[in-house]
Amino acid sequence: MSLDIEKLRSETPGVANRVHLNNAGAGLMPRPVLDAMVGHLTREAEIGGYEAASEAAADLEGVYDSVARLLGSGRDEIALTENATVAWQLAFYSQTFRPGDRILTARAEYAANYVAFLQMAKRTGAMIEVIPDDGNGVLDQDALDRMIDDRVRLIAITWIPTNGGLRNPAAAVGRIARKHGVRYLLDACQAVGQMPTRLEELGCDFLTATGRKFLRGPRGTGFLYVRRDLMLGLEPPMIDHFGAPWVAPDRYELRRDARRFETWENNYAARLGLGRAIEYALNLGLGKIEERCRTLSAQLRDGLRTIPGVTVQDLGQNPASIVTFSIKDHDAESVRATLSHSGFNVSVSYPSSTLLDAQARHLPALIRASPHYYNTEDEVCRFIAAMSKAVDA
């Protein structure tokens, strides 16, 4: 049974105002997510913040179960965070590195992650090495396998980069990491919510994601998965008395679940929104969502390729629902502004966000359009027509 697009759009207030093709930035929240958040904020105003949290305790605990169902993990392996960057940093900075240790990453790695690699290399003498791509621009899994030796401390890659529809072979990387006993950190920000993300297939030790993108949750939410048998040996880079209760004047004890990575104060309305967004996606079915996203993004790419002067810059043979393109003799930011004035939401992907990939491919700033399942074929056609007009202007 296919998705009921008309019903889904009726539950998405934002579609009445814009053609929203910026889901890789932040998806439009559906009404149930808004209702969960506004309802909790109203209760905070009515009875007090602590009291409202106590009243909603069962629903707040249920968010861990929702994330666990989404990933196929145990609820004790999940920490909730204020964004994906914090989740990723908590995982990365809990690792220890010595001079000569090797960190392996992908060419299209996100800037926030790569600068952390650089800082760790500066602090410890660890080395950063980039895994080569294959002929399609995808991470070369055979090359990765050959790179592994006893100095490789961590493999850390982004599954789908911010600057296009490339899908790196996350599950194949997981098999290589397990074979060699190397820890594996997967940034799944742009994957979670637009395709199934099952840990038994991915084989990663850590996974990080946000709520605001394809999950259609609120900004200011994210989560971290940590494999159970690894987690208990990790000391978070920062702790407070929630993650590490103070049990004696000279001693604390880390929690025996992933919440050792959390702190005491949180945005409970946003957490409830995240949980509702995950349940919304699960009820629709991630397989159906992925199929719909593929259909719309393929339509968009095909249409853009018919416009003279437009070059689609996505890599790989099975691209995800992030479409990036450049326009000959046109500035990306100016085109984005023109499209915004016409009612279309897109974003600009700057070279600095994926610097190694941008330099290797000599990429300018790119227009990024990222359709989601609640978009329509007609919206895609209208966007292609608007792009053709912008190019002719």
C-alpha positions as CSV (number, residue, x, y, z in Angstrom):
1,M,0.0,0.0,0.0
2,S,1.5,3.4,-1.0
3,L,1.7,6.5,1.0
4,D,-1.4,8.7,1.2
5,I,0.3,11.9,0.0
6,E,-2.9,14.0,0.3
7,K,-3.4,13.0,3.9
8,L,0.3,13.5,4.8
9,R,0.2,17.0,3.3
10,S,-3.0,17.8,5.2
11,E,-1.0,17.0,8.3
12,T,1.9,19.3,7.3
13,P,1.0,23.0,7.8
14,G,4.0,24.3,6.0
15,V,3.1,23.0,2.5
16,A,0.4,25.7,2.3
17,N,3.1,28.4,2.4
18,R,6.1,27.1,0.4
19,V,7.4,24.4,-1.8
20,H,9.8,23.0,0.7
21,L,12.8,21.3,-0.9
22,N,15.2,21.9,2.0
23,N,14.6,18.7,4.0
24,A,18.4,18.1,4.2
25,G,18.4,21.3,6.2
26,A,15.2,20.9,8.3
27,G,12.1,19.0,7.3
28,L,8.6,20.4,7.8
29,M,7.2,19.2,11.0
30,P,3.8,17.3,10.8
31,R,1.0,18.4,13.0
32,P,1.4,15.5,15.6
33,V,4.9,16.7,16.3
34,L,3.8,20.3,16.8
35,D,0.9,19.2,19.0
36,A,3.2,17.2,21.2
37,M,5.6,20.1,21.7
38,V,3.0,22.9,22.1
39,G,1.0,20.7,24.4
40,H,4.0,20.2,26.7
41,L,5.0,23.9,26.6
42,T,1.4,24.8,27.6
43,R,1.6,22.4,30.5
44,E,4.9,23.9,31.6
45,A,3.2,27.4,31.6
46,E,0.2,26.0,33.4
47,I,1.8,23.9,36.2
48,G,5.6,24.5,36.1
49,G,8.5,22.9,34.2
50,Y,9.5,20.3,36.7
51,E,5.9,19.3,37.3
52,A,5.1,19.0,33.6
53,A,8.1,16.8,33.1
54,S,6.9,14.6,35.9
55,E,3.5,14.4,34.4
56,A,4.9,13.4,31.1
57,A,7.5,11.0,32.5
58,A,6.2,7.9,30.7
59,D,6.1,9.6,27.3
60,L,9.6,11.0,27.9
61,E,10.9,7.5,28.7
62,G,9.2,6.3,25.6
63,V,11.4,8.4,23.4
64,Y,14.3,6.0,24.1
65,D,12.1,3.1,23.0
66,S,11.2,5.0,19.8
67,V,14.8,5.6,18.9
68,A,15.6,1.9,19.7
69,R,12.9,0.7,17.4
70,L,14.1,3.0,14.6
71,L,17.6,1.6,14.8
72,G,17.1,-1.9,16.1
73,S,19.0,-1.3,19.3
74,G,18.5,-1.7,23.0
75,R,17.0,1.4,24.8
76,D,20.0,1.3,27.1
77,E,22.3,1.9,24.1
78,I,20.6,5.3,23.3
79,A,21.5,8.8,24.6
80,L,19.4,11.8,23.7
81,T,21.3,15.0,22.9
82,E,20.6,18.6,21.9
83,N,21.8,18.0,18.3
84,A,23.8,15.5,16.2
85,T,27.0,17.4,16.5
86,V,27.0,17.0,20.2
87,A,26.2,13.3,19.8
88,W,29.1,12.9,17.4
89,Q,31.5,14.8,19.6
90,L,30.5,12.8,22.7
91,A,31.4,9.6,20.8
92,F,34.5,10.8,19.2
93,Y,36.1,12.6,22.2
94,S,35.5,9.5,24.3
95,Q,38.1,7.7,22.3
96,T,41.8,7.8,23.2
97,F,44.6,8.3,20.7
98,R,48.4,8.1,20.9
99,P,51.0,9.4,18.5
100,G,50.9,7.4,15.3
101,D,47.3,6.2,15.7
102,R,45.4,6.4,12.5
103,I,41.9,7.8,12.0
104,L,40.4,6.8,8.6
105,T,37.6,8.9,7.1
106,A,35.9,9.6,3.8
107,R,36.7,12.3,1.2
108,A,33.2,13.8,1.6
109,E,33.4,14.0,5.4
110,Y,31.5,16.9,7.0
111,A,33.5,19.9,8.2
112,A,32.3,19.7,11.8
113,N,33.7,16.2,12.0
114,Y,36.9,16.9,10.2
115,V,37.9,19.8,12.3
116,A,37.5,17.5,15.3
117,F,39.9,15.1,13.7
118,L,42.4,18.0,13.2
119,Q,42.1,19.0,16.8
120,M,42.6,15.5,18.0
121,A,45.7,15.1,15.7
122,K,47.1,18.4,17.1
123,R,46.6,17.2,20.7
124,T,47.7,13.7,20.4
125,G,49.9,13.1,17.3
126,A,47.2,10.9,15.7
127,M,47.1,10.9,11.9
128,I,44.1,11.5,9.6
129,E,44.0,9.4,6.4
130,V,41.3,9.7,3.7
131,I,40.0,6.5,2.2
132,P,40.1,6.6,-1.6
133,D,37.0,6.7,-3.7
134,D,36.1,4.2,-6.5
135,G,35.4,5.2,-10.1
136,N,31.9,6.3,-9.1
137,G,33.1,8.7,-6.4
138,V,31.9,6.3,-3.6
139,L,34.2,5.2,-0.8
140,D,36.3,2.3,-2.0
141,Q,35.7,-0.6,0.4
142,D,38.5,-2.7,-1.0
143,A,40.9,0.2,-0.6
144,L,39.7,0.6,3.0
145,D,40.3,-3.1,3.7
146,R,43.9,-2.8,2.5
147,M,44.5,0.3,4.7
148,I,43.8,-1.5,8.0
149,D,46.7,-2.3,10.2
150,D,47.2,-2.4,14.0
151,R,47.6,1.4,14.1
152,V,44.1,2.1,12.9
153,R,42.2,3.3,15.9
154,L,39.0,4.5,14.4
155,I,37.0,4.5,11.1
156,A,34.7,7.5,11.1
157,I,32.6,8.3,8.0
158,T,29.5,10.2,6.9
159,W,27.0,7.9,5.3
160,I,25.3,10.5,3.1
161,P,27.3,13.8,2.9
162,T,25.8,17.2,3.1
163,N,26.8,18.2,-0.4
164,G,24.9,15.6,-2.5
165,G,23.1,12.3,-2.9
166,L,26.2,10.1,-2.5
167,R,25.6,7.0,-0.4
168,N,28.8,5.6,1.0
169,P,28.7,1.8,1.6
170,A,28.0,2.1,5.4
171,A,27.2,-1.6,5.8
172,A,30.3,-2.8,3.9
173,V,32.5,-0.5,6.1
174,G,30.9,-2.1,9.1
175,R,31.8,-5.6,7.9
176,I,35.4,-4.5,7.4
177,A,35.6,-2.8,10.8
178,R,34.2,-5.9,12.5
179,K,36.6,-8.2,10.6
180,H,39.6,-6.2,11.8
181,G,38.3,-5.3,15.3
182,V,38.4,-1.5,14.6
183,R,35.9,0.9,16.1
184,Y,33.5,2.5,13.7
185,L,31.7,5.8,14.1
186,L,28.9,6.5,11.6
187,D,27.4,10.0,11.0
188,A,23.9,9.1,9.8
189,C,22.4,12.6,9.9
190,Q,21.2,12.7,6.3
191,A,20.2,9.0,6.2
192,V,18.0,8.6,9.2
193,G,14.4,9.4,8.3
194,Q,14.7,8.9,4.5
195,M,15.7,5.2,4.5
196,P,15.9,2.2,6.9
197,T,18.8,2.4,9.3
198,R,19.2,-1.1,10.9
199,L,22.2,-1.6,13.2
200,E,22.4,-5.3,12.5
201,E,23.2,-4.4,8.9
202,L,25.4,-1.4,9.5
203,G,27.7,-3.0,12.1
204,C,28.8,0.3,13.6
205,D,29.9,0.9,17.2
206,F,28.5,4.4,17.3
207,L,25.8,6.1,15.2
208,T,24.7,9.7,15.5
209,A,21.8,11.6,13.9
210,T,19.5,14.6,14.2
211,G,15.8,15.0,14.5
212,R,15.4,18.0,12.3
213,K,16.2,16.7,8.9
214,F,14.4,13.8,7.2
215,L,12.8,12.6,10.5
216,R,10.8,15.9,10.5
217,G,11.3,16.5,14.1
218,P,12.2,19.7,15.9
219,R,15.5,21.5,15.8
220,G,17.7,21.1,18.9
221,T,17.3,17.3,19.0
222,G,19.6,14.4,18.3
223,F,20.7,11.0,19.5
224,L,23.7,8.8,20.0
225,Y,23.8,5.0,19.7
226,V,26.7,3.3,21.5
227,R,27.2,-0.5,21.3
228,R,26.5,-2.0,24.7
229,D,29.6,-4.0,25.3
230,L,31.8,-1.1,24.2
231,M,29.9,1.6,26.1
232,L,30.7,0.3,29.6
233,G,34.4,0.8,29.0
234,L,34.0,4.4,27.8
235,E,34.5,7.5,29.9
236,P,32.5,10.5,28.4
237,P,34.6,13.6,27.7
238,M,32.3,15.6,30.0
239,I,30.1,14.4,32.8
240,D,27.7,15.8,35.4
241,H,25.8,14.2,38.3
242,F,23.1,12.7,35.9
243,G,25.5,10.7,33.8
244,A,27.8,10.1,36.7
245,P,26.1,10.2,40.1
246,W,28.3,11.5,42.9
247,V,28.2,8.5,45.4
248,A,31.0,9.5,47.8
249,P,33.0,12.6,48.6
250,D,35.9,11.3,46.5
251,R,34.0,9.1,43.9
252,Y,31.4,9.1,41.1
253,E,29.9,6.2,39.3
254,L,29.1,6.3,35.6
255,R,25.6,5.1,34.7
256,R,25.5,1.6,33.2
257,D,23.7,2.8,30.1
258,A,24.3,5.3,27.3
259,R,22.8,8.0,29.4
260,R,26.2,8.4,30.9
261,F,26.7,10.7,27.9
262,E,23.7,12.9,28.9
263,T,23.4,15.8,31.3
264,W,20.6,16.6,33.7
265,E,18.9,19.6,32.0
266,N,17.0,19.0,28.7
267,N,14.4,20.5,26.4
268,Y,11.5,18.2,27.2
269,A,9.1,19.6,24.7
270,A,11.7,19.0,21.9
271,R,12.3,15.5,23.2
272,L,8.6,14.7,23.0
273,G,8.5,16.1,19.5
274,L,11.4,13.9,18.5
275,G,9.7,10.8,19.8
276,R,6.5,11.7,18.0
277,A,8.4,12.3,14.7
278,I,10.1,8.9,15.0
279,E,6.8,7.2,15.6
280,Y,5.3,9.1,12.6
281,A,8.0,7.8,10.3
282,L,7.8,4.2,11.7
283,N,4.1,4.1,11.2
284,L,4.5,5.2,7.6
285,G,7.3,2.7,7.0
286,L,10.9,3.6,6.2
287,G,10.9,1.4,3.1
288,K,7.9,3.3,1.6
289,I,9.6,6.6,2.5
290,E,12.8,5.6,0.8
291,E,11.0,4.5,-2.3
292,R,9.1,7.8,-2.5
293,C,12.2,9.8,-1.9
294,R,14.0,8.0,-4.7
295,T,11.1,8.6,-7.1
296,L,11.0,12.4,-6.5
297,S,14.8,12.9,-6.4
298,A,15.2,10.9,-9.7
299,Q,12.5,13.1,-11.3
300,L,14.3,16.2,-10.1
301,R,17.7,15.1,-11.4
302,D,16.3,14.1,-14.8
303,G,14.5,17.5,-15.1
304,L,17.5,19.5,-14.1
305,R,19.7,17.7,-16.7
306,T,17.4,19.1,-19.4
307,I,18.3,22.7,-18.5
308,P,21.2,24.1,-20.5
309,G,24.0,25.3,-18.2
310,V,22.9,23.2,-15.2
311,T,25.3,20.4,-14.0
312,V,24.0,17.9,-11.5
313,Q,26.9,17.2,-9.1
314,D,25.7,14.1,-7.3
315,L,28.0,11.0,-7.1
316,G,27.2,7.3,-7.1
317,Q,24.9,5.0,-8.9
318,N,22.1,5.0,-6.3
319,P,21.9,8.5,-5.0
320,A,19.8,9.6,-2.0
321,S,17.3,12.4,-1.9
322,I,19.8,15.3,-1.8
323,V,20.3,16.9,-5.3
324,T,23.1,19.3,-5.8
325,F,23.8,21.2,-8.9
326,S,25.8,24.2,-10.3
327,I,24.7,26.7,-12.9
328,K,27.1,28.1,-15.5
329,D,27.7,31.8,-15.0
330,H,25.2,32.0,-12.1
331,D,26.0,32.6,-8.4
332,A,24.4,29.9,-6.2
333,E,23.3,32.3,-3.5
334,S,21.7,34.7,-5.9
335,V,19.7,31.8,-7.5
336,R,18.7,30.6,-4.0
337,A,17.4,34.1,-3.2
338,T,15.5,34.2,-6.5
339,L,13.9,30.9,-5.9
340,S,13.0,31.9,-2.3
341,H,11.2,35.0,-3.7
342,S,9.2,32.6,-5.9
343,G,8.2,30.4,-3.0
344,F,10.8,27.6,-3.2
345,N,12.9,26.6,-0.2
346,V,16.4,25.3,-1.1
347,S,19.8,25.8,0.4
348,V,23.4,26.4,-0.7
349,S,26.2,23.9,0.0
350,Y,29.5,25.8,0.2
351,P,32.8,24.2,-0.5
352,S,33.9,24.7,3.1
353,S,31.3,22.2,4.3
354,T,33.1,19.3,2.6
355,L,36.4,20.9,1.8
356,L,38.3,17.8,0.6
357,D,35.6,16.7,-1.8
358,A,35.1,20.3,-3.1
359,Q,38.8,20.8,-3.8
360,A,39.2,17.4,-5.4
361,R,36.2,18.0,-7.8
362,H,36.8,21.8,-8.1
363,L,33.2,22.4,-6.9
364,P,31.8,25.9,-6.5
365,A,29.0,26.7,-4.1
366,L,26.1,24.4,-5.1
367,I,22.3,24.7,-5.0
368,R,21.0,21.9,-2.8
369,A,17.4,20.7,-3.3
370,S,16.2,17.8,-1.1
371,P,12.7,16.5,-1.7
372,H,10.9,14.4,0.9
373,Y,7.9,12.0,0.7
374,Y,5.3,14.7,1.3
375,N,6.4,16.7,-1.8
376,T,4.5,16.1,-5.0
377,E,5.5,15.5,-8.6
378,D,3.8,18.7,-9.5
379,E,6.0,20.6,-7.0
380,V,9.1,19.1,-8.6
381,C,7.9,20.1,-12.1
382,R,7.2,23.6,-10.9
383,F,10.7,23.8,-9.4
384,I,12.3,22.6,-12.6
385,A,10.4,25.3,-14.5
386,A,11.4,28.0,-12.0
387,M,15.0,26.8,-12.4
388,S,14.8,27.1,-16.1
389,K,13.5,30.6,-15.8
390,A,16.2,31.6,-13.3
391,V,18.9,30.3,-15.7
392,D,17.5,32.3,-18.6
393,A,17.3,35.5,-16.5
